[in-house]
Amino acid sequence: MKRIFITGAASGIGLATATLFHNNGWTVGITDVNESALRELATRLDGCWYRQLDVTDDLACQHAARDFAAEGGLDVLFNCAGILQMGRFEDIPAARHKQIMDINVTGLMYMSLAAYPYLLESKTPVVINMSSASAMYGTPHFSSYSASKFAVRSLTESLDIEWGRQGIRVADVMPPFVSTPMVTDAEFRAPVIDRMGVNLDADDIANAVWQTANQDTGVHNPVGGVFKLMKLGDKLLPGFTTRMLMKFMSRE
């Protein structure tokens, strides 16, 4: 029985992914900072392993990976924990910008390092990182979030080569806007969301994670037809075209 460890599993994409893998017979380890929501999900996913975890705590990440792996190994790590805040860059406090980078980037690195020795022991080890369409071109009103996802994209690419030599496959999933509380309940709604629309839900991303975990789908895995077309256009058209499109879509 394969085993997956998921951060940020108590809601949204993490919850949908944990449910999908559990329903397909995998052993699922779930973590989140929200202990009450995590405990509720663990009750629904009978037999799953769970622990409250702040991914910005390096030592806690090491202990969580060790304890989950001790019960049967670790085959797939899904780095799903992440936050965003929409708004004009200057209106978001510096501490919040830092928190976005700490969770989305540093937390992902801590968790990957913590899981590394146990992934080496798996026959089919995979690391899947939660990236975003915002990693294709800097997205206005998502500046620090977009910067964090560029970092995730770069880390995924480099580790795919580094760890790939050791048999660990590293990939990411790159959706545009997803109907999760982080987007739908936000106080500020970025204009680009209204113009592009929110056409994906958490289950769509969970299905992409499932496919990425079970077959080699490549390093970057865009989700959704609109973003796939945009990504293709970015390859075929001059770079300024993407800039102009983003400028038009994000106008206030």
C-alpha positions as CSV (number, residue, x, y, z in Angstrom):
1,M,0.0,0.0,0.0
2,K,1.5,3.4,-1.0
3,R,1.8,6.2,1.4
4,I,1.4,10.0,0.8
5,F,2.2,12.8,3.2
6,I,0.2,16.0,2.7
7,T,0.8,19.4,4.2
8,G,-2.0,22.0,4.4
9,A,-4.5,19.1,4.3
10,A,-7.3,20.5,6.5
11,S,-9.1,22.5,3.8
12,G,-9.3,23.2,0.1
13,I,-7.0,21.4,-2.2
14,G,-5.2,19.5,0.5
15,L,-8.5,18.1,1.9
16,A,-9.7,17.1,-1.6
17,T,-6.4,15.4,-2.3
18,A,-6.3,13.5,1.0
19,T,-9.9,12.3,0.4
20,L,-9.1,11.2,-3.1
21,F,-6.0,9.2,-2.2
22,H,-7.7,7.7,0.9
23,N,-10.7,6.6,-1.1
24,N,-8.3,4.9,-3.6
25,G,-6.6,2.8,-0.9
26,W,-3.5,4.8,-0.1
27,T,-2.3,5.4,3.5
28,V,-2.6,9.1,4.0
29,G,-0.7,11.3,6.4
30,I,-2.3,14.7,6.9
31,T,-0.9,17.8,8.6
32,D,-2.1,21.4,9.0
33,V,-1.8,24.3,11.5
34,N,-5.6,24.1,12.0
35,E,-5.8,21.4,14.6
36,S,-9.6,21.2,15.0
37,A,-10.2,21.0,11.2
38,L,-7.4,18.5,10.9
39,R,-8.9,16.3,13.6
40,E,-12.4,16.5,12.0
41,L,-10.9,15.3,8.6
42,A,-9.0,12.5,10.3
43,T,-12.3,11.3,11.8
44,R,-13.7,11.1,8.3
45,L,-10.7,9.5,6.8
46,D,-10.7,6.5,9.1
47,G,-7.2,5.1,9.7
48,C,-5.2,8.1,8.4
49,W,-2.2,9.5,10.2
50,Y,-2.4,13.1,11.3
51,R,-0.5,15.8,13.2
52,Q,-0.8,19.5,13.7
53,L,2.2,21.0,11.9
54,D,3.6,24.5,11.2
55,V,5.7,24.0,8.1
56,T,7.9,27.0,9.1
57,D,9.1,25.0,12.1
58,D,12.1,23.0,10.7
59,L,12.4,20.6,13.7
60,A,8.6,19.9,13.7
61,C,8.8,19.0,10.0
62,Q,11.7,16.6,10.7
63,H,9.7,14.9,13.5
64,A,6.5,14.6,11.5
65,A,8.3,13.0,8.5
66,R,10.2,10.6,10.7
67,D,7.1,9.5,12.6
68,F,4.9,9.0,9.6
69,A,7.7,7.1,7.7
70,A,8.3,4.9,10.8
71,E,4.9,3.4,10.3
72,G,5.6,2.1,6.8
73,G,7.6,4.5,4.7
74,L,6.9,7.6,2.6
75,D,6.3,7.3,-1.1
76,V,4.8,10.7,-2.1
77,L,5.2,14.1,-0.5
78,F,2.6,16.7,-1.5
79,N,3.7,20.2,-0.5
80,C,0.3,21.8,-0.4
81,A,0.5,24.2,2.5
82,G,0.3,27.8,1.3
83,I,-1.3,31.1,1.8
84,L,-2.1,34.2,-0.4
85,Q,-3.4,37.7,0.1
86,M,-4.7,39.7,-2.8
87,G,-4.2,43.4,-2.8
88,R,-2.1,46.3,-3.9
89,F,1.5,45.6,-2.9
90,E,1.8,48.7,-0.7
91,D,-1.4,48.0,1.1
92,I,-0.3,44.6,2.5
93,P,1.9,44.8,5.6
94,A,5.5,43.7,5.4
95,A,4.9,41.0,8.0
96,R,2.2,39.5,5.8
97,H,4.5,39.5,2.7
98,K,7.1,37.7,4.8
99,Q,4.6,35.2,6.1
100,I,3.6,34.3,2.5
101,M,7.2,33.7,1.6
102,D,7.9,31.8,4.8
103,I,5.0,29.3,4.4
104,N,5.0,29.0,0.6
105,V,8.8,28.7,0.0
106,T,10.7,28.1,3.3
107,G,8.1,25.7,4.6
108,L,8.2,23.8,1.3
109,M,12.0,23.5,1.6
110,Y,11.9,22.4,5.2
111,M,9.3,19.7,4.5
112,S,11.2,18.5,1.4
113,L,14.4,18.2,3.3
114,A,12.7,16.4,6.2
115,A,11.1,13.9,3.8
116,Y,14.2,13.3,1.7
117,P,15.9,10.4,3.6
118,Y,12.6,8.5,3.7
119,L,11.9,9.1,0.0
120,L,15.2,7.5,-0.8
121,E,13.9,4.3,0.7
122,S,10.8,4.2,-1.5
123,K,10.7,2.3,-4.7
124,T,8.7,5.0,-6.4
125,P,9.4,8.3,-4.6
126,V,7.7,11.5,-5.8
127,V,7.6,15.1,-4.5
128,I,4.7,17.2,-5.8
129,N,4.8,20.9,-5.2
130,M,1.8,23.2,-5.2
131,S,2.7,25.9,-7.8
132,S,0.4,28.2,-9.7
133,A,-0.3,29.9,-13.0
134,S,1.1,32.9,-11.2
135,A,4.6,31.4,-11.7
136,M,4.3,32.0,-15.4
137,Y,4.3,35.8,-15.3
138,G,4.2,38.1,-12.2
139,T,0.6,38.7,-11.4
140,P,-0.6,42.1,-10.2
141,H,-2.4,42.2,-6.9
142,F,-0.7,38.8,-6.1
143,S,2.9,40.1,-6.0
144,S,4.4,38.3,-3.1
145,Y,2.3,35.2,-3.7
146,S,3.4,35.2,-7.4
147,A,7.0,35.6,-6.3
148,S,6.7,32.7,-3.9
149,K,5.4,30.5,-6.8
150,F,8.2,31.5,-9.1
151,A,10.5,30.2,-6.3
152,V,8.6,27.0,-6.1
153,R,8.8,26.6,-9.9
154,S,12.6,27.1,-9.8
155,L,13.1,24.8,-6.9
156,T,11.0,22.1,-8.6
157,E,13.1,22.4,-11.8
158,S,16.4,22.2,-10.0
159,L,15.4,19.3,-7.7
160,D,13.9,17.4,-10.6
161,I,17.5,17.2,-11.9
162,E,19.3,16.9,-8.6
163,W,17.1,14.4,-6.9
164,G,16.1,12.8,-10.2
165,R,19.7,11.4,-10.3
166,Q,18.8,9.7,-7.0
167,G,15.6,8.2,-8.3
168,I,13.2,10.8,-6.8
169,R,10.8,12.4,-9.2
170,V,10.0,16.0,-8.5
171,A,7.1,17.8,-10.2
172,D,4.5,20.6,-9.6
173,V,0.9,21.3,-10.5
174,M,0.1,24.8,-11.8
175,P,-3.5,25.8,-11.7
176,P,-4.9,29.3,-12.2
177,F,-7.6,30.5,-9.8
178,V,-9.3,27.7,-7.8
179,S,-12.6,28.0,-5.9
180,T,-11.2,27.7,-2.4
181,P,-11.8,29.9,0.7
182,M,-8.5,31.7,0.1
183,V,-9.9,33.1,-3.2
184,T,-13.7,33.2,-2.7
185,D,-13.6,34.7,0.9
186,A,-10.9,37.3,0.2
187,E,-11.6,40.9,1.2
188,F,-9.9,42.3,-1.9
189,R,-10.8,40.7,-5.2
190,A,-8.2,41.1,-7.9
191,P,-9.6,42.3,-11.2
192,V,-7.9,39.5,-13.1
193,I,-10.1,37.0,-11.3
194,D,-13.3,38.6,-12.6
195,R,-11.9,38.7,-16.1
196,M,-10.5,35.2,-16.2
197,G,-13.1,33.6,-14.0
198,V,-12.7,30.9,-11.4
199,N,-13.3,27.7,-13.4
200,L,-11.6,25.1,-11.2
201,D,-12.4,23.5,-7.9
202,A,-10.3,21.6,-5.3
203,D,-11.3,18.3,-6.8
204,D,-9.9,19.3,-10.2
205,I,-6.5,19.9,-8.6
206,A,-6.7,16.7,-6.5
207,N,-7.2,14.8,-9.8
208,A,-4.1,16.4,-11.2
209,V,-2.1,15.5,-8.1
210,W,-3.3,11.9,-8.4
211,Q,-2.2,11.7,-12.1
212,T,1.2,13.3,-11.3
213,A,1.7,10.8,-8.4
214,N,0.9,7.8,-10.4
215,Q,2.6,8.5,-13.7
216,D,5.5,10.7,-15.0
217,T,3.6,13.7,-16.4
218,G,6.6,15.9,-16.7
219,V,8.0,18.6,-14.4
220,H,5.3,21.2,-14.8
221,N,1.6,20.2,-14.9
222,P,-0.7,23.1,-15.9
223,V,-4.4,22.5,-14.9
224,G,-7.3,23.8,-16.8
225,G,-7.9,24.5,-20.5
226,V,-7.5,28.3,-20.3
227,F,-4.2,28.2,-18.6
228,K,-2.9,25.5,-20.9
229,L,-3.7,27.8,-23.9
230,M,-2.0,30.8,-22.1
231,K,1.1,28.7,-21.5
232,L,1.2,27.6,-25.1
233,G,0.8,31.2,-26.2
234,D,3.7,32.2,-24.0
235,K,5.9,29.8,-25.8
236,L,4.8,30.8,-29.3
237,L,4.4,34.6,-29.0
238,P,7.0,37.2,-28.0
239,G,7.3,37.8,-24.3
240,F,5.8,41.3,-24.4
241,T,2.5,39.7,-25.4
242,T,2.1,38.0,-22.1
243,R,3.0,41.2,-20.3
244,M,0.4,43.2,-22.3
245,L,-2.3,40.6,-21.7
246,M,-1.6,40.6,-17.9
247,K,-1.6,44.4,-17.9
248,F,-5.0,44.4,-19.6
249,M,-6.5,41.6,-17.5
250,S,-5.5,43.3,-14.2
251,R,-6.5,46.8,-14.9
252,E,-8.6,48.5,-12.2
